[in-house]
């Protein structure tokens, strides 16, 4: 800076002070900025914000929002947090503040009940009634969207749990979609003989461990499944034991993928022909398309047959939920949009984006595989069952899912697994009822 | 601190010479205005750090202790030590403690032994730089990235089993991440793969600070290579060893990211450590009281282990 040493020494304290002052000012500015109100969830004219835990759906929300804007004047502005766990924390905390978004994506059933009982959600009974009058919602599913008789959620989507299969592989081996339990076993045996793992089963990520449990129990006895998830039957009862024995038998025969097989690889495995059937929600259709699989030509889907021919036919259904926080920044706009969400014109766009069935039963899926499933469900009057994940108190479901994961890894026998699940059910149902009293 | 600060004052700042100032500085602080000013200044400098620690570390910790005495039902009633009794009654937490102990032993022993061996072998060898780079590189990766790499290796249809099959060792293939305690042990190995790098760096620094005269003297006295290592090198690496073991001890107790990405504590909560259990109970099982109790126990263990270890080691003369 200067050739003179004297100048340097004299300037040093000043420079230091200037630096310290600058640093202090910078810190103060950062603190002020940190304390300032964010704008992400603030009201923005002509839009409603929507909290979402699936960033891959953002384009779908925007497309559906453009249709909504034609009806209500408000589009959708997705705010995504892809980590499900942190998303849940953020939503639960912001519901109690004035910073909540206008619409919140959540799960139905007990997940919604738990959120609703903490307060902070808007009563959507009027909206539900409007939809029910037009036939745009299934009346029997009202309980999955209610807490203590009040509706707090509107269906966001509706998916079914089905077995996807590879059409070319089945054709090559002379197989067709099984219509009975015996045909299913035959398919599995043929696939196994041809060195193809018949079924994809996974516990990667935790929750997929419920998929085979809910399917096998409900296809053994759907009414027992309903009683079981309502806390009115025991996990150690005969239908649950039979279902677990079937599952155990499938594993012992090598019909299931190892439990650390990631489901994200499912579409690729079907395409390669290393896995024969992939049990998952119909929302997986979008994943199939992403893997370059065409519905009908590359993959098909069927609902798992009942174990006995006389057993009532059922289907596991999963519904996401839109809820409106009481303190939504644009509450009026949010209510307008939620009142038109199930409008067929909006659902056409949304269903096409998801390649899945719509929550509005009058809207047929444009995906021929899903449309065929919808027809099958309607024709056979299949009993819709709430997915296990949403069907009981969250602490119970989480604990039992862990136990099922342990069973899949061979840590516990079917009997031990069921006994543990029942012990937990006993405690958690008692805790839930105490809280509700 | 005050000495170094005041030493930096320009000699003429107080209008006197350096000598009287030095005398003045050495008077007891209490009572004098200057001493008070220095203390206020020191307090002012320390205040931001103290405030931040109090606000973001101590206050949440006190709140966590408080929360651990309340139940997890809707009304969160005061429940005395109920959350702490879970350690005796919940098999998942018992397994979590076992795993934490395995992690502590593994993360202390493996990086220490491997780090020391690699540092000694590469200290003066021809390819030492390349070898060191290979060992140290994983340390630059985040725990999550390491977990993604090892996930590719360890899943049932992953690289390890494929290599074994191709070598005709198909009977050795297994679900590495599926059965306990094998899954915990392979994750400890994966962690050692990453953590050894920092141990190597520290031991190399230690080795380079050993005066060569001591080794020459040993050689003149007829000490063999092993004897030189055992009686000359190893004692002089003691300060570095203390740091390596201390760091590994704490890292072992709070291991989380690798486990979370590889197994999420599963299957069936078999691979949880206390840190993972704390997260699981709080955010997945929705039992913040139980999670708080685990956090308190974990903190006490970390503090106690660190204190006991460091108190014992740092008393050693010259450290």
HADDOCK unambig.tbl for C-alpha pairs under 7 A between the chains (distance, minus, plus):
assign (segid A and resid 85 and name CA) (segid B and resid 283 and name CA) 6.97 0.50 0.50
assign (segid A and resid 258 and name CA) (segid B and resid 156 and name CA) 6.55 0.50 0.50
assign (segid A and resid 260 and name CA) (segid B and resid 155 and name CA) 6.16 0.50 0.50
assign (segid A and resid 260 and name CA) (segid B and resid 156 and name CA) 6.74 0.50 0.50
assign (segid A and resid 395 and name CA) (segid B and resid 285 and name CA) 4.96 0.50 0.50
assign (segid A and resid 395 and name CA) (segid B and resid 286 and name CA) 6.27 0.50 0.50
assign (segid A and resid 398 and name CA) (segid B and resid 284 and name CA) 6.89 0.50 0.50
assign (segid A and resid 398 and name CA) (segid B and resid 285 and name CA) 6.05 0.50 0.50
assign (segid A and resid 399 and name CA) (segid B and resid 285 and name CA) 6.90 0.50 0.50
assign (segid A and resid 402 and name CA) (segid B and resid 267 and name CA) 6.87 0.50 0.50
assign (segid A and resid 402 and name CA) (segid B and resid 268 and name CA) 4.51 0.50 0.50
assign (segid A and resid 402 and name CA) (segid B and resid 269 and name CA) 6.45 0.50 0.50
assign (segid A and resid 403 and name CA) (segid B and resid 268 and name CA) 5.11 0.50 0.50
assign (segid A and resid 405 and name CA) (segid B and resid 267 and name CA) 5.11 0.50 0.50
assign (segid A and resid 405 and name CA) (segid B and resid 268 and name CA) 5.04 0.50 0.50
assign (segid A and resid 406 and name CA) (segid B and resid 267 and name CA) 4.95 0.50 0.50
assign (segid A and resid 406 and name CA) (segid B and resid 268 and name CA) 3.81 0.50 0.50
assign (segid A and resid 409 and name CA) (segid B and resid 178 and name CA) 5.57 0.50 0.50
assign (segid A and resid 409 and name CA) (segid B and resid 179 and name CA) 6.82 0.50 0.50
assign (segid A and resid 409 and name CA) (segid B and resid 267 and name CA) 6.46 0.50 0.50
assign (segid A and resid 431 and name CA) (segid B and resid 73 and name CA) 6.87 0.50 0.50
assign (segid A and resid 435 and name CA) (segid B and resid 73 and name CA) 6.48 0.50 0.50
assign (segid A and resid 435 and name CA) (segid B and resid 74 and name CA) 5.58 0.50 0.50
